[in-house]
Amino acid sequence: MELKGYKPYSHEAQIAFLRDVHKFPEHFVSTFDRLRILRNKCLYGAARVSAETCLEALSFAVSFLPEFKKKFDAQA
């Protein structure tokens, strides 16, 4: 990230890096960011998360991780 001018000090910077440099589709980036915020609220603010939202997050991970892996394995 630093070689491309991004400072990986925040999750927002990491998400911007995925969007701007690696050209992940906006629907992946926006869902990833929304789930990041929800995770933060859950861990640090004791917010409750429904089972439905947990299943949505799991479904997203199942679809997102292969795309993530494919994009970064191609660069190795």
N, C-alpha and C positions, 0 to 999 in steps of 0.2 A: 504494500500500500504506500509506503513512504517513497518508494522509487517513482511512483506515479503522482506524488505530491499530496497524498492524503495522510493525515495523522490519525492513527488508529486508537485515539484516546477515548472515543465514545462510540456507542452503538449506532448513533445517527451517522457518524462518519463511515462506518462499515457498511451501512445500508446505502448511503450515497455512492460508495465505491462500487457496490454491486450494480446499482442502477446506471451510473454514469460511465464507468470504465468497462464493466463486463456486460452491459446492455441486457440485464435481466428484464423480462417483461414487467410492465407496471403492475399487473395484477399480482405477480409474485412478490414484488417489492412492497406494495401497499399491505398485502396480507401479512407478510413477514414483520413489517413494522408494527402493525396493529397487534399482532400476537406478542411482540416484544414488549409493547407498552402494557398489555394485559398481564404478562408474566411479572413485570416490575411491580405493578399494583398488587398482584397476588403475594409476591414474596415480601415486599417492603411495606405494603399498606393493608395487609390482611384482607384484601378484597376476595370475595367468593367467585368461583368460576363454575358454571354449570357443567354437567356431564356432556351436554350437547356441544358446548364450546370446546371442551377437551377432545371430543371426537372430531370436531372440525380441525383442531390443531394437529391431531394425529394424521388425519387425512391429508392435510397440507404438507406435513413433513414427508409422508410417503411419496407425494408427487414432487416436492421441491428438492429433496436430497439427491435423487438421481440426476436431475438437471444440474445441480450444483457440482456434483462429482464429475459429470461428463465435461462440463465447462473447464474445470480446474485440472482434470486429468489430461485434457487435450493440450494444456499449456506446459505440462511437465516434460 
